[in-house]
Amino acid sequence: MIHSDRNDRAPQQASAIGQILLDDHPEVLSQIQMINMTSKDLELIAKLRPVVVSQIDRITSSFYEAILDVDSLKQTVTKFTTVERLRQTLSNHLIEMFAGKIDSAFIEKRLKIAMVHQKIGLPPKWYMGSFQNLLNTLLQIIHEQSGILLETEGLREAVTKLLSFEQQIVLEAYENQNRLEEQQAKAIIEYQALHDELTGLPNRRMFHQALSQAIERYREEPTPFAVFVMDIDRFKLINDSLGHTYGDRFLQEVSNRIRECAEGYPVTIARLGGDEFTLILENCNDPSLAAELAEKLVKAIEVPYRLQNNDYYVSASIGIAIYPTHCASEEELLKNADTAMYEVKKNGKNGHQFFSPVLDEQLLLKIELESDLRKAVQRQELELYYQPQFQTGSYSMIGIEALVRWRHPTKGLLSPGVFIPIAEETGLIYEIGTWTLHEACRQMKEWHLAGGPLIPVSVNLSSRQFHQSNLVAYIREILQETGLEPQYLELEITESMMMDAAVSAEILRELDEFGVKISLDDFGTGYSSLSYLKQFPIHKLKIDRSFISDITRNASDQAIVATIISMAKHLNMEVIAEGIETKGQLDFLTENSCQEIQGYYFSRPLPAQEVEAAFFTPYRLDHTWTTFREV
């Protein structure tokens, strides 16, 4: 039985020699046919196998001579692997090569070896030299064994064909890999050209493509769609306070929240740049669908962000335009959505609004004002109005706040609410803020020299001014130019400017040491931690007018105001209430020990000349008469 098995097995093994089994590789089969390699060639090659096995080290070494002779190639290989490992892999393959059979497994193994060489950086021209060395060695061995081997001429021809075939496979593998890498590189470049690097969202270019496609689809199937323009309120403050690294992390978190909100909606999301995001909501037959998504986005964005071990609060302003209801072109659609977004900002931010034709008129006005505002400082069109601050009980003036106005050449006197948002958006706020601060200090010093009273002037400091690197030097220079002593300047800042506690503390400490007083404006409306009050050298809290307007009727406002006054007292801070317009408001504040007040009940903001006539001239006359009587 055993003998019979051996006899049965031997013919099967013999029959495998000389076979070319490449039905699943027609292109490789074509190569074999092109070089005219036949089963007879493979049978001759199989006869050489014992010789190859006996001299495998010599043969393999000849293949890698090119590496060993060139230092740069040797370093390239040894950086990833060892020459010995490569020799062993090649040795195994060469022994299989001379088995006299070419099938799919043979091809796959050869391709793997080629990919290893390609991966570690060996160039194709090295392969050509190595194959020539290998062929020369094999032909030399055949010549040396000519007395033993039969059909040496046919054997040399068969080996030459085999090595030529091997070389073709390897070079083609290299080309395929290079082609694949080129395609991958091209795909990466195309992806980067259409996507935002920071968030992975489609970028401005891809958004415009998607918008153009949406308009084209509408022409084929008239289904309305909505475009959202979304801006993150207070982002600039985070970027300025914490730096660009944290600003980038913040934007990544924002984009993730937008993605989560948009799940389930037929929507394209894009980041146009900075903190501006856009969305295209398809199949928007009912505007309530757009409103629903906008409300989700607003709620998601206002959830606090954890950065540098602190919670930071922002909000989103979203403008929405519907195609074709609100426009006829791509440019107009975006412009209208943008206009609606700025209307949200103007009305307090943190919400959404659909475009309307009325807003278009407002946009034209805004563009006109922006152009004129750029020339306002040079044309000396800005003016300061001053609102006195009084002490309850004696009603003596204890300070005055400087408020900027714009005397427009055709539109008359404009309040800050009209042009300050434009100034902040365009970056003009720094120039306007600097002019305001300089003029307020100059005017206050002039009043002091004229006989007083010796009271401080309060000036609102913009976020841009506060976060400049040389704020104290900037303030010192203005005071030196105007001659005003530091103790007579009170800078009003907002809670939102103090997001980065470490940076803010250092700035405020330097100002305090210089003698400038710090007032926290709009207290109670921001998001900062109350712990800031004991960390920072803040001298005064200013209760926002929003808590004062309904204080005689609203129990919540009464409780908030009473708490702020009590808290300031315990922290040894002064507290002033703004927006006093009625005696009832004054009485409540007086009863709750608020000792400093400001509002229309006493005086509206006035030009410098009117302040002089209404308050300072009478003060000086009274002060002179009192001094004369004392003498």
FIDREN-190833 format. One record per residue (C-alpha): residue number from 1; y, z, x. Coordinates in Angstrom, 1 decimal, m for minus. Layout:
% residues N
NUM	Y	Z	X $
...
//
This chain:
% residues 631
1	0.0	0.0	0.0 $
2	2.5	1.0	2.8 $
3	1.6	m2.2	4.7 $
4	2.1	m4.3	1.6 $
5	5.5	m2.8	1.0 $
6	6.6	m3.6	4.6 $
7	5.5	m7.2	4.2 $
8	7.3	m7.4	0.8 $
9	10.6	m6.0	2.2 $
10	10.7	m8.2	5.4 $
11	11.3	m11.5	3.6 $
12	14.1	m9.9	1.4 $
13	15.9	m8.7	4.6 $
14	15.5	m12.1	6.2 $
15	16.7	m14.0	3.2 $
16	20.0	m12.0	3.3 $
17	20.8	m13.5	6.7 $
18	23.0	m16.6	6.5 $
19	24.3	m15.9	3.0 $
20	27.9	m16.3	2.0 $
21	28.3	m14.2	m1.2 $
22	32.0	m14.7	m2.2 $
23	32.0	m15.7	m5.9 $
24	34.7	m13.2	m6.6 $
25	36.8	m14.4	m3.7 $
26	37.3	m18.1	m4.3 $
27	40.3	m18.3	m2.0 $
28	38.3	m16.8	0.9 $
29	35.4	m19.2	0.2 $
30	37.9	m22.1	0.5 $
31	38.9	m20.9	3.9 $
32	35.2	m20.7	5.0 $
33	34.7	m24.3	3.7 $
34	37.9	m25.4	5.5 $
35	36.6	m24.3	8.9 $
36	33.2	m25.7	8.0 $
37	31.3	m22.4	8.6 $
38	27.8	m22.7	7.2 $
39	24.8	m20.6	6.6 $
40	23.3	m22.1	9.8 $
41	26.3	m20.7	11.7 $
42	25.7	m17.2	10.2 $
43	22.0	m17.3	11.1 $
44	22.9	m18.1	14.8 $
45	25.5	m15.3	14.7 $
46	22.8	m12.8	13.5 $
47	20.7	m13.7	16.5 $
48	23.5	m12.6	18.8 $
49	23.7	m9.2	17.1 $
50	21.4	m7.3	19.5 $
51	23.5	m8.5	22.4 $
52	26.7	m7.4	20.7 $
53	25.3	m4.0	20.0 $
54	24.2	m3.5	23.6 $
55	27.7	m4.6	24.9 $
56	29.9	m3.2	22.0 $
57	32.1	m1.0	24.3 $
58	32.9	m4.0	26.5 $
59	33.7	m6.2	23.4 $
60	35.8	m3.6	21.7 $
61	37.8	m2.7	24.8 $
62	38.7	m6.4	25.2 $
63	40.2	m6.4	21.8 $
64	42.5	m3.4	22.6 $
65	43.5	m4.5	26.1 $
66	46.8	m5.7	24.6 $
67	47.7	m2.2	23.5 $
68	46.8	m0.5	26.7 $
69	48.8	m3.0	28.8 $
70	52.0	m2.6	26.7 $
71	53.5	0.9	26.7 $
72	55.5	0.4	23.5 $
73	52.4	m0.7	21.6 $
74	50.4	2.1	23.0 $
75	53.1	4.6	21.9 $
76	53.2	3.1	18.5 $
77	49.4	3.5	18.0 $
78	49.1	7.0	19.5 $
79	52.0	8.2	17.3 $
80	49.7	7.8	14.2 $
81	46.1	7.9	15.5 $
82	44.1	7.4	18.7 $
83	42.9	4.3	20.4 $
84	39.4	5.8	20.5 $
85	39.3	6.1	16.7 $
86	40.5	2.5	16.3 $
87	37.7	1.4	18.8 $
88	35.1	3.2	16.8 $
89	36.2	1.6	13.5 $
90	36.3	m1.8	15.1 $
91	32.9	m1.3	16.7 $
92	31.3	m0.6	13.4 $
93	32.9	m3.6	11.9 $
94	31.9	m6.0	14.8 $
95	28.3	m4.9	14.4 $
96	28.5	m5.8	10.7 $
97	30.2	m9.0	11.5 $
98	27.1	m10.1	13.4 $
99	24.8	m9.2	10.6 $
100	24.9	m12.9	9.5 $
101	26.2	m12.2	6.0 $
102	29.7	m12.5	4.5 $
103	30.2	m10.8	1.1 $
104	32.9	m8.9	m0.8 $
105	32.2	m5.6	1.0 $
106	32.6	m7.3	4.4 $
107	36.0	m8.8	3.3 $
108	37.3	m5.4	1.9 $
109	36.4	m3.5	5.1 $
110	38.1	m6.1	7.3 $
111	41.2	m5.9	5.1 $
112	41.3	m2.1	5.4 $
113	41.2	m2.4	9.2 $
114	44.0	m4.9	9.1 $
115	46.1	m2.6	6.9 $
116	45.6	0.3	9.2 $
117	47.0	m1.8	12.1 $
118	49.8	m3.1	9.9 $
119	50.7	0.4	8.7 $
120	51.0	1.9	12.2 $
121	53.3	m1.0	13.1 $
122	51.3	m3.4	15.2 $
123	52.9	m6.8	15.0 $
124	50.9	m10.0	14.0 $
125	51.5	m11.7	17.3 $
126	49.6	m8.8	19.0 $
127	46.6	m9.6	16.7 $
128	46.5	m13.2	17.8 $
129	46.4	m12.2	21.5 $
130	43.7	m9.6	20.7 $
131	41.5	m12.1	18.9 $
132	41.8	m14.5	21.8 $
133	40.7	m11.7	24.2 $
134	37.8	m10.9	21.8 $
135	36.7	m14.5	21.6 $
136	36.9	m15.0	25.3 $
137	34.7	m11.9	25.9 $
138	32.1	m13.0	23.3 $
139	32.0	m16.5	24.8 $
140	31.6	m15.0	28.3 $
141	28.7	m12.9	27.1 $
142	27.0	m16.0	25.6 $
143	27.5	m17.8	28.9 $
144	26.0	m14.8	30.7 $
145	23.0	m14.8	28.3 $
146	22.5	m18.6	28.4 $
147	19.1	m18.2	30.1 $
148	17.9	m16.0	27.3 $
149	19.7	m17.3	24.2 $
150	18.7	m20.5	22.5 $
151	21.2	m23.0	21.1 $
152	24.1	m21.6	23.1 $
153	26.4	m24.5	22.3 $
154	25.9	m24.0	18.5 $
155	26.3	m20.2	19.0 $
156	29.6	m20.7	20.8 $
157	30.8	m22.9	18.0 $
158	29.6	m20.4	15.3 $
159	31.3	m17.4	17.0 $
160	34.5	m19.4	17.4 $
161	34.4	m20.2	13.6 $
162	33.7	m16.6	12.8 $
163	36.6	m15.3	14.9 $
164	38.9	m18.0	13.4 $
165	37.9	m16.9	9.9 $
166	38.5	m13.2	10.8 $
167	41.9	m14.0	12.2 $
168	42.9	m15.9	9.1 $
169	41.9	m12.9	6.9 $
170	43.9	m10.5	9.0 $
171	47.0	m12.6	9.2 $
172	46.9	m13.3	5.4 $
173	46.5	m9.6	4.8 $
174	49.6	m9.0	6.9 $
175	51.5	m11.6	5.0 $
176	50.4	m10.2	1.6 $
177	51.5	m6.7	2.7 $
178	54.8	m8.0	4.0 $
179	55.3	m9.9	0.7 $
180	54.4	m6.7	m1.3 $
181	56.8	m4.6	0.8 $
182	59.6	m7.2	0.3 $
183	58.9	m7.2	m3.5 $
184	59.0	m3.4	m3.5 $
185	62.2	m3.4	m1.4 $
186	63.7	m6.0	m3.8 $
187	62.7	m3.9	m6.8 $
188	64.3	m0.8	m5.2 $
189	67.5	m2.7	m4.5 $
190	67.6	m4.1	m8.1 $
191	66.9	m0.6	m9.5 $
192	69.7	0.9	m7.4 $
193	72.1	m1.8	m8.4 $
194	71.5	m0.9	m12.1 $
195	71.1	2.9	m11.9 $
196	73.2	5.9	m11.0 $
197	71.9	7.4	m7.7 $
198	72.7	11.0	m8.7 $
199	71.2	11.2	m12.2 $
200	68.8	8.2	m12.4 $
201	70.6	7.0	m15.6 $
202	71.7	3.4	m16.0 $
203	75.0	2.8	m14.3 $
204	78.2	1.0	m15.4 $
205	76.7	m2.4	m14.6 $
206	73.5	m1.9	m16.6 $
207	75.5	m0.3	m19.4 $
208	77.6	m3.5	m19.8 $
209	74.4	m5.6	m19.7 $
210	72.9	m3.4	m22.5 $
211	76.1	m3.6	m24.5 $
212	76.2	m7.4	m24.2 $
213	72.6	m7.6	m25.3 $
214	73.2	m5.3	m28.3 $
215	76.1	m7.6	m29.4 $
216	73.8	m10.6	m29.0 $
217	71.1	m9.0	m31.1 $
218	73.6	m8.2	m33.8 $
219	74.3	m11.9	m34.1 $
220	70.7	m12.6	m34.7 $
221	70.1	m9.6	m36.9 $
222	73.3	m7.9	m38.2 $
223	72.5	m4.2	m37.7 $
224	75.4	m2.1	m36.7 $
225	75.3	0.1	m33.6 $
226	77.5	2.8	m32.2 $
227	79.0	3.4	m28.8 $
228	79.7	6.9	m27.6 $
229	82.1	7.7	m24.7 $
230	81.6	11.3	m23.6 $
231	83.7	13.2	m21.1 $
232	82.8	16.7	m19.8 $
233	85.8	19.1	m20.3 $
234	86.5	21.4	m17.4 $
235	84.2	19.5	m15.0 $
236	87.0	19.0	m12.5 $
237	87.5	22.7	m12.4 $
238	83.8	23.2	m11.4 $
239	84.0	20.5	m8.8 $
240	87.2	21.9	m7.3 $
241	86.1	25.5	m7.4 $
242	82.4	25.2	m6.3 $
243	82.5	22.0	m4.3 $
244	80.8	18.6	m4.7 $
245	77.2	19.9	m4.1 $
246	77.3	22.2	m7.1 $
247	79.3	19.6	m9.0 $
248	76.4	17.2	m8.4 $
249	73.8	19.8	m9.6 $
250	75.9	20.4	m12.6 $
251	76.0	16.6	m13.5 $
252	72.3	16.4	m13.1 $
253	71.8	19.2	m15.5 $
254	74.2	17.6	m17.9 $
255	72.3	14.3	m17.8 $
256	69.0	16.1	m18.4 $
257	70.5	17.7	m21.5 $
258	71.8	14.4	m22.8 $
259	68.3	12.9	m22.3 $
260	66.7	15.8	m24.2 $
261	69.2	15.4	m27.1 $
262	68.6	11.6	m27.3 $
263	64.8	11.9	m27.6 $
264	63.6	10.2	m30.8 $
265	66.8	8.1	m31.1 $
266	67.0	4.4	m30.3 $
267	69.6	5.0	m27.6 $
268	70.6	3.8	m24.1 $
269	72.3	6.4	m21.9 $
270	74.5	5.6	m18.9 $
271	76.7	7.4	m16.5 $
272	79.8	5.3	m15.8 $
273	81.0	7.6	m13.0 $
274	82.3	11.1	m12.5 $
275	81.8	13.1	m15.6 $
276	81.9	10.1	m18.0 $
277	78.8	9.3	m19.9 $
278	78.2	6.6	m22.5 $
279	75.5	6.0	m25.1 $
280	74.5	3.0	m27.3 $
281	72.9	4.1	m30.5 $
282	71.0	1.2	m32.1 $
283	70.3	0.7	m35.9 $
284	73.3	2.8	m36.9 $
285	73.5	1.7	m40.5 $
286	74.7	5.1	m41.5 $
287	77.5	6.7	m39.4 $
288	76.1	10.1	m40.2 $
289	73.3	9.3	m37.7 $
290	75.9	8.9	m34.9 $
291	77.6	12.2	m36.1 $
292	74.2	14.0	m36.0 $
293	73.5	12.9	m32.4 $
294	77.1	13.7	m31.3 $
295	76.8	17.3	m32.8 $
296	73.6	17.8	m30.9 $
297	75.2	16.7	m27.7 $
298	78.2	19.0	m28.1 $
299	76.0	22.0	m28.8 $
300	73.7	21.2	m25.8 $
301	76.6	20.8	m23.4 $
302	78.3	24.0	m24.3 $
303	75.3	26.2	m23.4 $
304	76.3	28.0	m20.1 $
305	75.3	26.6	m16.7 $
306	74.0	28.9	m14.0 $
307	75.6	28.1	m10.7 $
308	76.1	30.4	m7.7 $
309	74.7	33.4	m9.7 $
310	77.4	33.0	m12.4 $
311	77.5	31.4	m15.9 $
312	79.9	28.5	m16.3 $
313	81.0	27.1	m19.6 $
314	82.1	23.6	m20.3 $
315	82.4	21.4	m23.4 $
316	82.1	17.8	m24.3 $
317	84.6	15.5	m25.9 $
318	82.9	12.5	m27.6 $
319	84.6	9.4	m29.0 $
320	82.5	7.0	m31.2 $
321	83.2	3.4	m32.2 $
322	80.9	1.3	m34.5 $
323	80.2	m2.3	m34.0 $
324	81.4	m4.5	m35.7 $
325	83.4	m2.1	m38.0 $
326	85.8	m0.9	m35.3 $
327	86.0	m4.0	m33.0 $
328	85.1	m7.6	m32.4 $
329	84.3	m7.5	m28.6 $
330	82.7	m5.4	m25.9 $
331	86.0	m4.5	m24.3 $
332	87.6	m3.5	m27.6 $
333	84.6	m1.4	m28.5 $
334	84.7	0.6	m25.3 $
335	88.5	1.0	m25.6 $
336	88.3	2.3	m29.1 $
337	85.5	4.8	m28.3 $
338	87.6	5.9	m25.4 $
339	90.7	6.3	m27.6 $
340	88.7	8.4	m30.0 $
341	87.4	10.6	m27.2 $
342	91.0	11.3	m26.0 $
343	91.9	12.3	m29.5 $
344	89.2	14.9	m29.4 $
345	90.6	16.2	m26.1 $
346	94.1	16.3	m27.5 $
347	92.9	18.3	m30.5 $
348	91.2	21.1	m28.5 $
349	88.2	19.3	m27.0 $
350	84.5	20.4	m27.7 $
351	83.8	17.9	m30.5 $
352	83.5	14.3	m31.6 $
353	85.6	11.8	m33.5 $
354	85.1	8.3	m34.9 $
355	87.7	5.7	m34.0 $
356	90.4	4.7	m36.6 $
357	93.3	2.2	m36.4 $
358	95.8	5.1	m36.3 $
359	94.3	6.1	m33.0 $
360	94.9	2.6	m31.6 $
361	98.7	3.1	m32.2 $
362	98.5	6.4	m30.4 $
363	96.8	4.8	m27.4 $
364	99.5	2.3	m27.0 $
365	102.0	5.1	m27.0 $
366	100.0	7.0	m24.4 $
367	99.9	4.0	m22.1 $
368	103.7	3.6	m22.5 $
369	104.3	7.2	m21.8 $
370	102.0	7.2	m18.7 $
371	103.9	4.3	m17.2 $
372	107.3	6.1	m17.9 $
373	106.0	9.5	m16.7 $
374	105.2	8.1	m13.2 $
375	109.0	7.6	m12.8 $
376	110.2	10.7	m14.6 $
377	110.6	13.0	m11.5 $
378	112.4	10.3	m9.5 $
379	114.7	9.6	m12.4 $
380	115.4	13.3	m12.9 $
381	114.3	13.2	m16.5 $
382	112.5	16.5	m16.4 $
383	114.2	19.6	m17.5 $
384	113.4	23.3	m17.6 $
385	113.8	25.4	m20.7 $
386	113.6	29.2	m20.5 $
387	112.2	31.7	m23.0 $
388	113.2	35.3	m22.4 $
389	110.7	38.2	m22.4 $
390	111.7	41.5	m23.8 $
391	110.7	45.2	m23.7 $
392	109.9	46.7	m27.0 $
393	112.1	49.6	m28.1 $
394	115.1	48.8	m25.9 $
395	114.8	45.1	m26.3 $
396	116.2	44.6	m22.8 $
397	115.2	41.4	m21.0 $
398	112.5	42.0	m18.5 $
399	111.6	38.5	m17.5 $
400	111.9	34.8	m18.4 $
401	109.3	32.0	m18.6 $
402	110.1	28.5	m17.3 $
403	108.8	25.7	m19.5 $
404	109.1	22.0	m18.6 $
405	110.5	19.4	m21.0 $
406	110.8	15.6	m20.6 $
407	114.1	14.0	m21.6 $
408	112.7	10.5	m22.3 $
409	115.3	7.7	m22.1 $
410	114.3	6.3	m25.5 $
411	112.1	8.9	m27.2 $
412	114.3	11.9	m26.6 $
413	113.2	15.4	m25.7 $
414	109.4	15.6	m25.4 $
415	107.4	18.9	m25.4 $
416	104.7	19.6	m22.8 $
417	101.9	19.0	m25.3 $
418	102.9	15.3	m25.4 $
419	102.9	14.6	m21.6 $
420	101.1	17.3	m19.7 $
421	97.6	16.1	m20.8 $
422	98.6	12.6	m19.5 $
423	99.8	14.2	m16.3 $
424	96.6	16.1	m15.8 $
425	94.5	13.0	m16.5 $
426	96.4	10.8	m14.1 $
427	97.0	13.4	m11.3 $
428	100.7	13.5	m11.8 $
429	100.4	17.2	m12.7 $
430	100.8	18.2	m9.0 $
431	104.1	16.4	m8.6 $
432	105.4	17.8	m11.9 $
433	104.1	21.3	m11.2 $
434	105.8	21.3	m7.8 $
435	109.1	20.2	m9.3 $
436	108.8	22.8	m12.0 $
437	108.1	25.6	m9.6 $
438	110.9	24.6	m7.2 $
439	113.5	24.2	m9.9 $
440	112.5	27.5	m11.6 $
441	112.9	29.4	m8.3 $
442	116.2	27.7	m7.5 $
443	117.6	28.5	m10.9 $
444	116.5	32.1	m10.8 $
445	118.1	32.6	m7.4 $
446	121.3	31.1	m8.7 $
447	121.3	33.6	m11.6 $
448	120.6	36.5	m9.2 $
449	123.6	35.5	m7.0 $
450	125.8	35.2	m10.1 $
451	125.2	38.8	m11.0 $
452	121.7	39.0	m12.4 $
453	119.9	40.4	m14.1 $
454	117.4	40.8	m11.3 $
455	114.3	39.8	m13.3 $
456	111.3	37.6	m12.4 $
457	110.7	34.1	m13.6 $
458	107.2	33.1	m14.8 $
459	105.9	29.7	m14.0 $
460	102.6	28.1	m15.1 $
461	100.5	27.0	m12.1 $
462	98.2	24.0	m12.7 $
463	94.6	24.0	m11.6 $
464	95.5	21.3	m9.0 $
465	98.1	23.5	m7.5 $
466	96.0	26.6	m7.5 $
467	93.0	25.0	m5.7 $
468	94.9	23.4	m2.9 $
469	93.9	24.6	0.5 $
470	97.3	25.8	1.5 $
471	98.6	27.5	m1.7 $
472	100.2	30.5	m0.1 $
473	102.0	28.3	2.5 $
474	103.0	26.0	m0.4 $
475	104.5	28.9	m2.4 $
476	106.2	30.4	0.7 $
477	107.8	27.1	1.6 $
478	109.3	26.8	m2.0 $
479	110.6	30.4	m1.9 $
480	112.2	29.8	1.5 $
481	113.9	26.6	0.4 $
482	115.3	28.3	m2.8 $
483	115.9	31.7	m1.3 $
484	114.1	33.6	m4.1 $
485	112.4	36.8	m3.1 $
486	108.6	36.8	m3.7 $
487	108.7	39.8	m6.1 $
488	110.8	37.7	m8.5 $
489	108.2	35.0	m8.9 $
490	105.3	35.5	m11.4 $
491	102.6	32.8	m11.4 $
492	100.7	32.3	m14.6 $
493	97.1	31.2	m14.2 $
494	94.3	30.7	m16.6 $
495	90.9	32.3	m16.7 $
496	89.2	28.9	m16.1 $
497	90.8	28.6	m12.7 $
498	88.8	31.6	m11.5 $
499	85.3	30.1	m11.8 $
500	84.5	30.6	m8.1 $
501	85.1	34.3	m7.8 $
502	85.0	34.3	m3.9 $
503	87.5	31.5	m3.5 $
504	89.8	32.8	m6.3 $
505	89.7	36.4	m5.0 $
506	90.9	35.3	m1.5 $
507	93.7	33.1	m3.0 $
508	95.0	35.9	m5.3 $
509	94.7	38.5	m2.5 $
510	96.9	36.4	m0.2 $
511	99.5	35.9	m3.0 $
512	99.5	39.6	m3.8 $
513	100.0	40.5	m0.2 $
514	102.9	38.1	0.0 $
515	104.5	39.9	m3.0 $
516	104.0	37.3	m5.7 $
517	102.9	38.7	m9.1 $
518	99.9	37.1	m10.9 $
519	99.8	36.9	m14.7 $
520	96.6	35.8	m16.6 $
521	97.7	33.4	m19.3 $
522	96.0	32.7	m22.6 $
523	93.9	35.8	m22.1 $
524	90.9	36.1	m24.5 $
525	90.5	32.3	m25.0 $
526	88.6	31.5	m21.8 $
527	85.0	32.1	m20.7 $
528	85.3	34.2	m17.5 $
529	83.7	37.5	m17.1 $
530	85.8	40.6	m17.7 $
531	84.5	41.9	m14.4 $
532	87.1	39.5	m12.8 $
533	89.8	41.8	m14.0 $
534	88.8	44.6	m11.7 $
535	87.9	42.2	m8.8 $
536	91.2	40.3	m8.7 $
537	94.8	41.6	m8.0 $
538	96.1	40.6	m11.5 $
539	99.3	42.3	m12.6 $
540	99.6	41.2	m16.2 $
541	97.6	40.0	m19.1 $
542	99.2	37.6	m21.5 $
543	97.7	37.7	m25.1 $
544	97.4	34.2	m26.4 $
545	99.4	33.2	m29.4 $
546	96.3	32.2	m31.3 $
547	95.5	36.0	m31.8 $
548	99.1	36.8	m32.8 $
549	99.7	34.2	m35.6 $
550	97.4	35.9	m38.2 $
551	97.6	39.4	m36.8 $
552	99.1	40.9	m39.9 $
553	96.3	39.5	m42.1 $
554	93.2	39.1	m39.9 $
555	91.3	42.3	m39.0 $
556	89.4	40.5	m36.2 $
557	92.6	39.5	m34.5 $
558	94.0	43.0	m34.9 $
559	90.9	44.4	m33.3 $
560	90.9	41.9	m30.4 $
561	94.6	42.5	m29.6 $
562	94.3	46.3	m29.8 $
563	91.3	46.1	m27.5 $
564	93.2	43.9	m24.9 $
565	96.2	46.3	m24.9 $
566	93.9	49.3	m24.4 $
567	91.9	47.7	m21.7 $
568	95.0	46.6	m19.8 $
569	96.4	50.1	m20.0 $
570	93.2	51.6	m18.6 $
571	93.2	49.0	m15.8 $
572	96.8	49.8	m14.9 $
573	97.9	46.3	m15.9 $
574	100.9	45.2	m17.8 $
575	100.3	43.3	m21.0 $
576	102.6	40.8	m22.8 $
577	102.1	39.1	m26.2 $
578	103.5	35.6	m26.8 $
579	104.2	33.8	m30.0 $
580	106.0	36.6	m31.9 $
581	107.6	35.0	m34.9 $
582	107.8	37.8	m37.5 $
583	108.8	41.4	m37.8 $
584	105.3	42.2	m39.1 $
585	103.8	40.9	m35.8 $
586	106.3	42.9	m33.8 $
587	105.6	46.1	m35.7 $
588	101.8	45.8	m35.2 $
589	102.3	45.3	m31.4 $
590	104.8	48.1	m31.1 $
591	102.5	50.5	m33.0 $
592	99.7	49.5	m30.5 $
593	101.8	50.2	m27.5 $
594	102.4	46.6	m26.4 $
595	105.6	47.0	m24.4 $
596	106.4	43.4	m23.5 $
597	106.9	40.6	m26.0 $
598	107.9	37.0	m26.1 $
599	108.5	34.6	m29.0 $
600	110.8	32.8	m31.5 $
601	111.5	36.1	m33.3 $
602	113.8	36.9	m30.3 $
603	114.5	33.5	m28.9 $
604	113.2	30.0	m28.7 $
605	113.0	28.3	m25.3 $
606	116.6	27.4	m24.2 $
607	118.2	25.2	m21.5 $
608	119.6	27.1	m18.5 $
609	123.2	26.8	m19.8 $
610	122.3	28.4	m23.2 $
611	120.3	31.2	m21.6 $
612	123.3	31.8	m19.4 $
613	125.7	32.0	m22.4 $
614	123.5	33.9	m24.8 $
615	122.0	36.5	m22.5 $
616	123.2	36.6	m18.9 $
617	127.0	36.4	m19.4 $
618	126.9	39.3	m22.0 $
619	124.7	41.3	m19.6 $
620	127.1	40.8	m16.7 $
621	130.1	41.8	m18.8 $
622	128.4	44.8	m20.1 $
623	127.1	45.7	m16.6 $
624	130.6	45.3	m15.1 $
625	132.2	47.4	m17.9 $
626	129.6	50.1	m17.4 $
627	130.2	50.2	m13.7 $
628	134.0	50.3	m14.2 $
629	133.7	53.3	m16.6 $
630	131.4	55.1	m14.1 $
631	134.0	54.6	m11.4 $
//
